[in-house]
Structure formats: structure tokens, C-alpha cells
Amino acid sequence: MTVALVVHGHFYQPPRENPWTDLIDREPGAGAFNDWNERIHAECYRPNAFARISDQYGRVERIVNNYANLSFNFGPTLLAWLERGFPETYARVLEADRESARRRRGHGNAIAQGYHHAILPLCNERDRRTQVRWGVSDFRQRFGREPESLWLPETACDEATLDALIEEGLKYVVLSPFQAGRVRPLGSDAWQNVSDGGVDTTVPYKFFHSDALGRSLAVFFYDGQVARAIAFEGLLASSHALVGACANAAARDGAQIVNVANDGESYGHHFRGGDRCVAYALEEEAARRGLRVTNYGEFLEEHEPAFEVRLKQGPDGEGTAWSCAHGLGRWARDCGCHASAPEGWNQRWRAPLRAALDFLRDDFAPKFEDACGQMLRDSWAARDDYVELLVDRAASREEFLRRHASHALSRDEQVRALTLLEAQRAALAMYASCGWFFNDISGIETLQTLRHAGRAVELMSEAGLESSVGRFVEILSGAKSNVPDRGSGADIFLRATGQSRVTPRRVAAHLAICDLIERDREADGCESAGYVHRKSDFQKRRHGRVTLETGRLALEELSTLRRHEFALAAMHFGEIDYYCALSPFDGPEKFREAEVNLWSHFRTASLPVLLRVAQEQFGPEEFGLEALLPQGQGRLSLSVFGKLTERFMEEYEHLYEENRRVVERLQEIGFHAPRELRLAAEMTMSRRLERELREQRSGAGDYLPALELARDAARFGYRLDRTSATRTFEETVNAAARLFVARPTEENTRAARTLIALGRELGLDANLERAQEIIYEAVLAGTPLSEEARDFALALGLAPVALAAPPARGEDVATAESTLTS
């Protein structure tokens, strides 16, 4: 008899977006990536969507979707980020759930998660219920079905939390073995104490609601020994070892299931190659060791729990979690848990941080209820449903308000109601568990918590509510940083919000300056920093080095529908000198007068006079490059640095060509060229190599010049910078693979093969995975391969077995049915 195997991955990253703009600022610690989300996507989320199973020679036999074998949850805010930034990975996650539901009697692998990753037992009852309902609703809208379970952030749990899950119709939950208190067979009075972590993890348990009406849900306690080995002991170095550890657990008497739960980032981010290890383990190794890969929902359909469980209470009955040995201390006090903090540091800042946020929440709640009560039938029901607008950004806010309004709302009432609901969103977001998890209140995770608090305060003010921010800051001042020059929580809060706050005026200035950097880049009706914008009466002209534009810019906040309109003038004086003056639009006559006045000075006035007139007519507010938001900064960098780099490279190339004959002749007879001349040669040849590869992408098909460049560089001992060349080569190979799939002609196939040969001879350490996927998907779709096409696929690193014709649909179904009944 086979034993069920469930491997669960908890995929989550804290929200990193600036609460004012919904954009992620650059995070220097993420290396070559803009931020940690992008880096972890490249190392984990995407590799698991396209996991490789290789043969003994390292050739790819299959490309599988690990999410179709893993039980998993994704944080809702992470899924929203994936949907916007990496839709291909997002689609693979959703498809994996659909595929697993087809294979496992309607039970998909995905489960929901508490929306903001808050520690639910530390929430008040109302917030806990909203976090659960938002998680369930987000799941329903994305996956198109009801979730069977909800991942508890940090597995933080108490009996009230499980009661809430039962009341929301959820069927099971996954916890740490150290969260079980006592167990007994159903119908028995004899309890067994298992609070030392000794609960049998190979069977499910039933937890009954405290109302004694017989309502319940199943509880799975994951195998702590295997989970610890995955997380901390290098078990992902070998799929054989991973499955062996699971098989050993399955050998226990009466074992029905081996289930393991870890951070999903273990599979690729924490452990490089973890995605491939778990792919081979679940696709190949598990069945050989008598383990049947499934998910919790399908298992429960076959195995009704025979035991009851009561939870460990934790200190003062607060509850327990998987990542704190002191109940929930890690998110409430200086319990001793930290992330390898420097010696002498403490986490006494945790308690005043939570106290300050609780004060802000509790101060806001009655004001919110009273203000919304004048417009909405049920303020808190509207908050519970507000997640609909977060999942579907295109959903009509007017229609949402019509469903909840107590009467027909005016435009101002609509804006106020949405502002109040958005303030509640920020107040919920400030409880993400990461804010307390690490070492100091000045860490980036806690800064994000404080930014959400600052956004909540600002929105309350915009809605006309008094926020009591003074008392909030006073409580925060009791949270002292371990880094003396960073001060207290109050200092950090004021700095963080001051640096992060983005006003509508700044957004308008950002758009105006971006329009000068790249003409007409921002089209009407586009979204930028949480606003939809429309331009009118815009004029732009250039005279000499100066470019001037004037116009009206209307902004509408996506979240609240609040509208702003500005009259503005912006100028570019060349290089990096930009200027913008703006003020609220004060009617067409005044705008026209200001416009005529400024344009009348444009061709004749000196720059100081032009600036003075612009400020007088369109001010008083003035902005320069500091107004640019992250995407605008990126555009400016590309524009300015691109031009500077081009000029430098032209000078290097001129120097190289002018002295090439002399330098090379002297080198041939034994002289060593000075470093400056070698640098000119290396930069010039690296640039030319990249250019030749780009021409390959356009279909030139002649790779001899690139090879000659590489051979010349080797002959004279020049070190070529292959970074850009490798990136260009990867793009070129991907384009060649797409072209081959779209038009598998002999010419395109030969060009693709030639390209691979070029990469090998140039010694480029290129990532060919995307090209592999393009060809592999074409083979699965039934695209026939010629001999030359097969050679190209093999050169990409695909194994011969990967190029075999896919089984007929009937064979697929038969295989699936055989798997289910085995």
C-alpha cells in the first residue's frame, strides 16, 4: 500500500511597493535586479514554473511545472505583483492549480493565505476576519474556485483563529508539530499530551469549533524533522536523499501521509537547484519509493480524521507559530528570537511598535464607522468586500459603491467613502509580520510597516478625520533603534514617510519632465504612480538648446477617484537641467493669459528672465529632477548615460583605430602595450562583438566577423567584456528559437544552429533556458522537427527523449487514471 506524500511550499514576499505610488523603489541589496521580488522571481518563482529534469549528461529530458506537484500558497500581494510584472509565471501558477484539480478529483494544489501576512492571533477579531475574507476572496477571483484551506502566516494560530477558519467554510489547516497540545481518538475521553512536538504527523486530526455545535476542520501537522532538514541541513542537495527522508517517515506503523511544509523560496532562492531537486523527487523518485504524490484535499477525501486535537496555548494563551519558540513573542516583544542580530542588540522596539499601531487602528475604527455610516449601509461589510477592487484594478468603483451605499452618493461622497476604505487597506497592511521579524526597527521590512501607517494617517486626514498622529508618534518614540544615529521609532517614521510621500503635484511634475526626456512617452489615459492622467492644451517647442512646454494636466487617483488638475510649464536647458513650475488649474482665462505671457518671452528672454516668468505665471511650486519617480529616473539614466557612454565609446574607438597598427606591431615583436591603450582596444572590441551579435539577431547570418574579433582579442591577450555580449547572445538565441517555431524553414533552422556554434566558439556562458522552453513547447504542441531542427534543439541542451513525439490525448488520460488508482 502506498503512502501519500504532500510537499507544501509557502511562497511569500512582503509588499515592497511605496504605498503612495504602488511602485517598488530600487533595492541595492538585490544586486543586478531592481528589487528582491525580481531577484527571487528569477531564482525561484520562474524556475519552479519551468523546472528541468535532466539525464546523466545534464541534458534536459523534461520541463515540468513544479506547482502542479507541490501543494502551495502564494501571498496575495505577491500574486498581484507577479500578474503585473511576470504574467507568464503567473499564468503557470494558475494553470498548475487547474491541472492538479483535473488529476486529483477536483482538488487543486493551491490554497489561500491571510491577505497581508498578519499574525492573526494578535489581530483583533474584526481585522482577523477581514484578513481571512480578503485572502479567500482574492483566491476565488484568481483561481476561479473556493479554497479548501488558508495558510496561516508563520502558522501563527490559536483556537479563535481556527474558529474563524471554520466559520468561513475552510476544510483544513497546516501547522507545525510543536503547535499540537493534546490528542485523543474520536469518541475517547483519554487525552495524550504531545506538546513536546511528539504528535504523529502521519495522520490527520480534527479540531472542533469552541461553540460545541460539532463544526470542525482537519489539521495536518507537517513532519518537523524533514522540514528542518530541507530548510537548514542541505537536504535539497539530492532528490534521492529528499525522497529517502520522506520514505523513512512513511515507514512508521500506521502511516497514511508524509507531509512537509517549508518556505517555497527554499526551492531555488535559499538553495540553488532546489527547484530541480524537488522536480525530480516528485516526478520520478517518489513513486519508486512507494510514495503517491497528492495534495491535502484529495487525501482528506480518502481519509477521514480518526483523532481529535487541541492546540498548545502558548504564553498567556496568546497562541503559537512555527518560527518562534516563545509563543508569538517574535511579533510582540523582545523574546530572544532574531535573525542573527549583532551582539548586544535587542528587540525591545517590538512592543512599542505594536502598541503604536494598535493605538492608530483603534483610534481610526470608530471614526471610520461613523463617517462611513453616513454613506454606506454597513461600513465593515464594505471593507470586507473592498478586496474586489484590489484584485481587479479595472473594476468599477462606482458600481462597488452603488452596491454598498445607503443612498445615491454625490461625487464628493464617493471620493470620501473610497478614501476611508483605502485608509483601512493601509491600516491592515501595516500589520504584515515582517515588520517585527528581523533585528531592528530601522530595517527595510519595518520601514515598510511605518510607511503604511503614514499612508493611513494621510488618507484619514484627506477624508476629513482627525488622526491623533501626535499620540501615535509619542508611543513610537519608545521604540529605540540599535543603531544610535537612527534614533527612535518616531524619528524613523517621520523620515520614512517624508521620503516616501508622493503628492499629486510631484506626479504632475514627474509626468511633465518625462515628456521632455522622451517625447510623448506618456500617452493620455495611461496609469502612472496610481493616477490616470490626461493632457490638454499642451504646446512644446525648441529654440536653441532650450525646450519649453506648457499645458494642463488632469490626474485622477485610481483608488479614490479624487481628481486634481494643474497648469504647468516645464523646460529642458540641455544635459540634466530640467525645471517645472505648476499650480492648480484656475480656469481657462487665467491659464491662457499665463501661457501667452510665457511664450511671448520664449525666443528673446534670457534664461533667468524665462525662469522668473515661468515661476510667476505658473508657480508657485517648482520642481527639478528630484521630482522624478523611479521609472522616470530610469528613463533619464538611459537617456543621459546612454549618450555619455556613446560619446566615450566613440572616443575609445577613434583612439584604438588611430593607433591600432603601431600597437599591434609592437606587441607582435614582444612589447607590452600600456594599460590605457589596452583598455581602449578591449572596450572597442567588446562593443564590436556585441554589435555583430545584434546583427545576427536581425538575420545577417554571417558570424565570421564576430569570430575574427574574438580570435584577434585572444591573440593579443585582450580581455573582452562578455557581459553585454552574452545578454545580447541570449536575446538573439531566443529570437532565433521563436522564428524557428513560427517558420521552421531550412534557412531559419540553419541560422539558429550557426548561432549556437558561434556562442560555443566565443566561450559565452549563456543561459539558454528560454530557448529550450520555446522548442520544448513546440514539440509538445506537435511541431515536426527536421534533422537540422533536432540538431539545433540538441545544441540548446535538450535531450533526445525530450524531442520525441508527445503521447496521444487518450494515452495522457489513461496515464492519469492509472496514477489515480495506483
N, C-alpha and C positions, 0 to 999 in steps of 0.2 A: 504494500500500500504506500502510495506516495504521500509526502508531507507537503503542505502548502508553503510557499516562500513568497513573502511580500517585502520588498525593499522600498522604503519611503524616502523621498527627497523633499526637504523643506527649502524651497527656493525663495530667497527674500533679500532685498537690499533696502535700506532706509530711503525714504524720499529725499532726493538731493536738490530738487528744484527750488529756486528762490520763490517764496510764497507770493511775492509781488508780481513776478513775471512768468512763472511756470517754466523758466529756463534754468538749465544747470550751468553754473559758472565753472570755469576750468579748475580742476583739482590737480595741483602739481605732483602730488604723490602717486598719481595714476600713470606716471611715465609717459610713453608716447601717445597715450589716449587722452581725450578731453577730460574724462572723469572716470571714477571707479565703476560706474554702471557699464560704460563702454568696454572697459578692460575685462570685467568679469563676463560680459557677454561674449567677448572674443575667446576667453579661456574656458568658459563653462556652458553658458546657455545655448550658444550655437553649436559647439562640438557635440553636445548631447542630442541635439536635433538631427545631426548628421554624423553619428558615431561610426567609426570604422571597425570592421572585423577583418583582420589580416591573416595571411598564411605565414608559414615559417620563414619565408623570404621577405616579409614585410610588405607584400603586395596586397592590395585591398580586394577582399573577396565579396564583401557586402557593405552597404552603407545603411544603417538602421536608425530608427527614431527611438532613442532610449526612453522617451516619455511614454511610448506605447508599452513598455515593460515595467517601468517604475510606477509605483504609487507616488503621487506628487501633489504638492500645492505650490502655487505661486502667489506672492504677495500681490494684492490688487493694484497697488500703486506701481509695482514693478511691471505688471502686465500692461498697465496703461502706457508706461514708458516704452516697453517693447513694441506695442502696437503702433506707436508713433514713429519710433526710430528704426526698428528692425522688423518690419511686417512679415518677412519670410520666416523668421524664427517663431514669431507669434503664431503664424498660421500652422506651423508644425506642432506647436504645443496643443492647439485646439484639435487638429486632426488626430493627434495621438489619443486624445480622450475619446473621440468618435470611434477610432479603430478599436481601442480596448473595449468599449461598450459593445461593439459588434461581436467581438471574440468572447466576451465574458458575460453573456446573458443580460446585457443591458446595464452592467455595472462599469462605468468609466473609471479610469485611473485617477482622474483629478478630484481633489476635494477643495473646499473653500478655505478661507483664512479670515480671522478677525481683521477688520479692514486696515487699521493704522498700526497694527502690531503693538497695540497697547497691552499692558499686563492686566488682563480682565478682572482678576480678583481685587485689584487695587482701584478699579473704576467704581464710581457709584452705580447704582442699579440701572439708572436711565442710560448712562453712557455705555455701560456694558451691553445693554440690549441693542443700542444703536450700532455699536461696533460689530456685533454679531449680524444684525439685519443688513447692514451695509455689505459685509462680506458675503452673505448669502445672495443678496440681490445682484452684486457685481458678478458673482459666479453664474447666476441664472442668465444674465444678459449676455455674458461672453460665451459660455459653453452650451447654452440652449437647453439646459435641463436643471432639475433640482439637485443640489448637492446632497450626498449621503452623510457627509461629515464636515467638520470645520476644524482646521488646525488651530490649536490654542497657542498664541505667540509665547515662545520659550516654554511651551507646555504648561504655562502657569495656570493653576487650577485650584478651585475649592468647590465645595458642594453647591454653593449658589450659582457658580459658573456652569456646572453640569446641569443644574435645574434649568437654567436659561436655554441651554442647547436642546434639552428635551422639549421645552415649550415651543421652540422654533422648528420642531419636527425633524431634528437630526438623529441619525441612527447609531453612530458610533464615534469614538474619540480615541486618539493615540496618546499614551502617556509614558513617562519614564517608570521603570520598575521601582524606583525609590519613592514614588508617589503613592503607592498602594499602602494602605494601613492594615486592613484585615480582610480575610476572605472566608467564605463558607459555601458548602454545596447548597444549591437552591432547596429550600424547604427544611434545612437543618438549623438548629439553634447553636451549633458548635462553631464559634469563630476561631480562626487561626491568625495569629499575629505575623504579618510579613513586612513590617515597617522597616526592616533592615535591608530591603531590596531583594529578599528571597522569594518573591512571588513567582509562580510558574508562568513564564512568558509564552509557553507553547499552547495555551488555551485562552479563549476569550472569557470575559466576565460581564456580568450585568450590574449596572448601577441604577438604583431606584430613586425616583424623584422624592424629595422630602415631604411632599404633600400626602404620601401614603395612599395614593389612588392607583398605584400599580404601574404608573408610567415609568419607562426606563430607556436606557440606551446601552449599547455594548461598549466595553472598554478593552482596548488592546494595550498591553504593556510590552514595549519593544525589548529585544534582547540587549541588555546593557553591555555585556561583555563584547559581543560582536560590534555593536555600535561604537564602543570606546576604541576598539582596535582599528576601525575604519578612520575615526577622527584623529587619533593620537599615536597609533602604533604602526602605521605604514601598511595596513592590510591591503590597500589598493595597489600595491606594487605587483600583485599577482592575482589573476582571476581564479587560478587553481586554489590558492590559499584562501581567498574570499569565500568561494563555494565550500571549501573544506571546513571552514569555521561554521558555516551555516549547516552543513551536513552533520557535524558533531553535535550541534544544538538539536537537530532533528532526531538524533538517536536516543533522546530521553524517553523513558517509558510514557506512553500515552500522548506523545507529542502530536498535535494536529497542525500546528503552524509555527514557522520560524519567521518572525517579523523584526525588521531593523529600521530604525529611523535616524537620520542624520541631516545636517545642513546639506542641501543639494549642491552647494558650492564645493563640497568635498570632491565631487566628481569632475575635476578639471581645473578648478581655480586653486583650491588648497593643495591638491595633489595633481600635478601634471600627468596626463594619461589616465586619470581616474575614469573619464568618460569611456575610454576603450576597455578598461578593465571590467567595468560593470556591464558594458555591452556584451562582451564575450561570456561573462559569467551567466547572464540571464538568457542569452540566446543559445548558448552551446553547453556550458558546463553544468548548469543546474539540473537539467533533465538526466544527464549521465549519472548524477549522484542521487537520483530518486526524489528530486525536489520539483514541484509543479509551480511555476511562476504564475501568480494571480494577483488579485487585489483584495482589500478588506471586504468590499461589498459582496463580491462573488463568494468569498469564503463564508461570510455570515449566512448567505442563502443556504449553504450546505451544513453549517454547524451552529446550532443554537447554543448560546452560553449555558453551561451547567452550574456555574458558580456565581455567587454574588460578591461584590467588593464594596468596601467603604474606604474612603481616601484618608491618607495621612493628613492631619490637620495643619501642621506647621506651627511655628511660634505664635502664640496668642490666637491660634485658629485662622491665621491670615492666608494659609494655603501654601503650595509648594510649586517648584519649577525644575526643569532639567538642568539649568545652568547656575544654580545657586544651592549650596549645601545648607543654607540658613533660612529656609522658607522662601520668602520673597524679599529678603534683605537687600539684594543687589539693586533693587529699584526703589528702595525706601530709606536706606540708612548705610552707615559705614560698617558693613557686616564682615569685611575682610576679603570679599571676592573682588578681583580686579583683573585687568588684562596685562599682567607683567609690569605693573607700575614701578617706577624708580623707587629705590629705597628711601624711606622717610616720608613718602606721600601718603595721604589719607583720602578717604571718600566721604568725609563728613558733610560735604556740599550736597549730597543726595537728598537729605531730609529737608533742608530749607528750599531746595528746588521744587520738590513735590508739594511742599506746603504753599509755596507761592502760586504754583499752577492751580492747585485746588482752590485757593482763595479767588483767583481770577475766574475760574469756572463757576464757582458758587455765587460770586457777585454778579456774573453775567446772566445766570439762569433765570431768576425772577424777572429781570428787566427784559430779557428776550421773550419770555412767556407773556408778559404784559403788553409789550409792543406788538408782537405778532398776533396776540389775541384780538387786537383791533382790526385785523385784516384777514386772518386765517381761521378756519373752523377749529383746528387742533394744531397748535404750534409744534408739538413734539412728533405727531404723526407726519407733519410736513417735513420735519428734519429727517425722520426715518426714510422717507421717500426721496429726499434730495439727492441721494446717491445716483438716481437715474440720470441726472444731469451731468454727473461726473463721468459715468461710463460712456454715455452717448453725448459727446460735446455738441453735436448738431441738433439735439432735441430742443423742442420749442419751450423756452422758459415761460412764455405767455400761456401756453396750454397747461403746463405744470401748475401755474398759479391759478388758472381757472378751476382746476380740479380741487384745489385746497382753499380757495378764497371763500370768505363768508358773504361777500358781496362783490359786485363788479368793481375791480380796483382801477384807480386812476394810474396814469403813467408814474407819478411820483410814488404812489403806494407800491406799485410793482417793484420799483427800484429799491425801496426801503425794505420790503419783505425779502428780496433776494440778497440784499446786503446783510441782513440779520442771519439768514441761513448760511451765507458764506462765512460769516464770523463764527458760526457754530462749527463749520467744517474746520476752520483754523484751530478752534479750541479743542476739537477732537484730535487733530493731527499733532498737537503739542505733547501728546502722551505716548508717542512712539517709544518703545522700550529702549532703543539705542541711546536715548538721551541720558540714561543712568548707567549703562552697561560698562563704560570704559573708565578711564583713570582720573580725568579732570573735567571740571565744568567748562574749561576753555576748549575742549576737544570739538572736532567738526560735527560730531553727532549731536552734542548738547547745544552747540551754536544753532543747529537746525531747529531744535526744540524751541529755543528762545526766539528765533525768527518767526516761527508760527505764532508764538504768544504775542509778539509785536504786531503781527498782521491782524490778529484777533482784536487787539486793542484799537488799532486804527479803524477797522471796519465798524466796531461798536461806535466809535466817535462819528464816523460818516453816517451811521444810522440815527444819530441824534441821542445816543445813550452816554451817560457818564460812566467812565470805565474804572474809576478808583485805581488808576495806574500808580499813583503815588504810594499807596499801601502795598501794592504788588512789588514795586521796586524796593521798598523798605524791607520786605520779607526776604527778597532775593539778596539783599546786602549781607545777610547772614551766611551765604554760601561763599566760602573763601577758596580761591584758586590755589593750587600747589605751586604755581608759577607767580612769584610775588608781583612782578610788573604788570600782570594781567588783572590784578585787583579782585573785586568781589563779583558775585553773580550780577549785581546791579550794574557795575561798570561794563561787564561783558555784554549784558543785554542791551544797554544803550549804544555801545559800539556796534554790535551786530546788526541791530535794527537800523541804525543810522547809515551803515554802509550798504545795507541790502534794500532799503526803501527806494522804490522807483515811483515817481509821481507821473501823472498824465502829461505834465509839461515836459518832463525828461523824455518820455516816449515820443512826444511830438518832435522834440529837438533831434532825437536819435533818427527818426524817420527822415527828417529834412536833411541831415548831414549824410545819411546813407544814400539819399537821392543824388547828392553831389559826388559821392565816391563812385557810384555806379549808376549811370543814368537810367531812370525808370525801372530800377530793380524792384522797388516796392509797388506792385500794381494795386489799384483800388480794390477794396473788398478783401484784401489779404489780412491774415492774422499776424500780429507782432506783439510779443510780450503780454499776451492776454487781452489784446484790443483788436477790434476790426477798425480799419481806417479808410477814409475816403478823402481824396484831394479835390479841390475845386479852385478855379481862378488862378492856377499855377502858371507862372512865367519863369523861364530860365534863359539867361543869355551869358555870353562870354565876351569879355573885352580885355585884350592883352592876357595877362596871367590871372585875371580875376573873373570868377563865375558868380553870378548873383541869381538867386531865385526868390520869388515871393509867392504867397498863396494862402489859402485857407485849408486847414486840416481838421477833419471831424473824426473823433475817436469814440468808440462805444465799447465799454467793458463787457467781455463775453460772459462773465459770471453774474454781473449785477444789472446789466443793460444801462448803466449810468453813462450819460453822454457828455462829451467835452468838445468844444470847438475853439480853435486858435487861429489867429492871424500871425503869420511869421515871415521873417526874412532870413535867408541863410546865404553865406558867402564862403567861397574857397579862394584863398590867395596863392595857392601853389604849395607843393610838398605836403606838409602836415598841418597847415594853418587853416582851420575851419572856424566858422563863427555862426551862431544862430541867435536871433532875438525874437521873442514871441510874447504874446499876451492873449487873454481870452478874446474871442471874436466879439466885436461891439457894434455889429451892424454893417451893412454893405456900404453905406455912405462914408463912414469913418475909415473903413478898410480901403475904399477906393482912393480917398484923399491921401492916406499914408503911402499907398502903392505909387501913385503919381509922383508924390514928392520924392520918394527914394529913387525911382527910375530916372527922374529928371537930373539927378546928380551922378548917375552911374558912369557916364563916359568922361566927365570933366572933373569931378571932385577928386581930391587926394584921398588916400586910404583912411587917414584919421577922420576926415570930414565924412566919408562914406559910412564909417563905423558909427560916428556920432548921430548921423541922420537915421540910420537903421535902428539905433537904440531909442532915439526919441520917438520915432514913428511906430515901431513895432514892439518896443520893450514894455515893461522894464526888465523882464528876465532875460539873462544872457547865458549862453552855453558854448562850450568848445568841445574838444574831443572827449572830455570826461563824460559827456552825455551818452556816448555810445554804449549800448548793451553788448553782451558777449558776441552775438552774431555780427553786429556792426564792427566790433573790434577785429573779428576775423577777416571781414572784407577789407578793412583798412590795411591790415597786415599783408594780405595777399597783394593788394594794390601797391602799397608803398614799398614793402620789402621785395616784392617781385620786380619792380622797376629798378630798385637799387642793385639787386642781385644780377639782373640782366646787364646793367652797366659795368659792374665789376667783372663779370664773366667775359664781356666783350674786351675789356682791357687785358685780362689774363690771356685771352685767345690771341689778341694782337701781339702781346709780348712773346708768346710762345712761337707764333709763326715767324715773327721777325728774327728770332734768334735760333730757330729750330736747327738749321743746318750746322751752325757753329757748335751748338751744344751737343748734338748727336755725334758729330765728327770727333769732338774731343773725348766723348765718352767711349767711342769705339776704340780709341788708342790708349785708353786707360785713365783718363782724367775723371775726377768725380765732380759732377755739377753742383753748384751752390744750392742750398735748400730753397732759396727764393725761386730759382729757375725750375727746380724740380716740382715745386708747388704749382707753378704756372702750367707746366706740362701735365701734371696729374689732374688738375681741375679741368683743363681743356679737354683732355682725352676722356675723362669721366662724363663730361657733358655731351661730347660727341657720341659716346656709346649709348647714352640714354636716347639721344636724338635718332640714332639708327634703329633702336628698338621700337621707337614710336612709329617710324616709317614701316616697320614690319606690321604693326597693328593696322596701318592703313592699307595693307595688302601689297606692299612693294615686292616682297618675296625674295629679295636679294640680301642675304645675310653676310656675304663676304666682307663688306666694309667693316662690319662690327667685329668679325673675327680678326681682321688685319689690325684693327685698333688694339684688341686685347693682346695680340702677339707682339706688336710693337712695344706695348707697355711692359710686357714680360721681358723683352729683350733688353730694355734699358733700366729695368728694375723699378719702374714706376708702380706705385700702389694706387689702383683705381678705387674710387668710392663707389661700391656696388649697391649702396642702399637704394638710391633713386632708380638705378638701372634695374634692380631686382623687382622693385614695386611696378615699374613700367612693364617689365617682362611678364609679371603675373597678370596684369591687366590685359596684356596682349594675348597671352595664352587663353584667358577666359573668353576674350572676344573671338579667338580662333575656334574655340570649342562651340560657342553659340552659333557661329557661322557654319561650322560643320553640321550641326544638328539641323539648322534651318535649311541649308542647301548642301547636302552631302555629296558634292561633286568631286571628281578626281582631283581637280585643281585645288579646291579648298582643303581636301584631306592631305595632299602632298605639302601644302603650305604649313599646315598645322604640325606635321611630322618634322619638317625642316626647322620649325621654331623650337621644338623640344631639343633637337640636336644642337642648335645654337646655344641654348641655355646650358647644356652639359659642357660644351667646349669652353664657354665663358666662365664656368665654375660658379654659376649663380645658385645660391641656396634658396630657391624659390618655393613658395607654398602653392602647390598645385591642387589643393583640395577642392576649390570651387569648380575648376575644370573637370576634375574627376566626377563631381556630383552631376554636372551637366551631361556628361556622356553616360553615366550610370542611369540617370533618369530616362534618357533617351532609349537605352537598351530595355529598361523595364516597360517603356511605352511601346516596344515592339519595333523600333527603328532597326532595319537590317544594316549590318556592318560589312563593308568590303574588307579585303585583306589589308589594304593600306590603312583603313579606318581602325581595324583591330590593332595594327602596329602603333598607331597614334595613342589609342586607349592604353595599351600596354606600357608605352613610354611615359604616360602620365602616372603610372604606378598601379593601375588596375590589374587584378589577377585574371588569368584566362577564364576561371569559373564565373567571374563577375560579368563576362560578356556572353554567357550562354543565354539562349532564348528563355524568357520568363515562362513559368508554368501557365497552362490554360486556366481560365477562371474556375472551371469545375474542380481542377486539381487544388487550387487555393482553398476552396470551400471544404473539400474532403480533408485536407490537411488540418484546417481549423477545427472541424468537427472531431477529428481524431484526437487533437490536442485536448479538447474539452472533455472527452470521455475517457481519456487515459488515466 
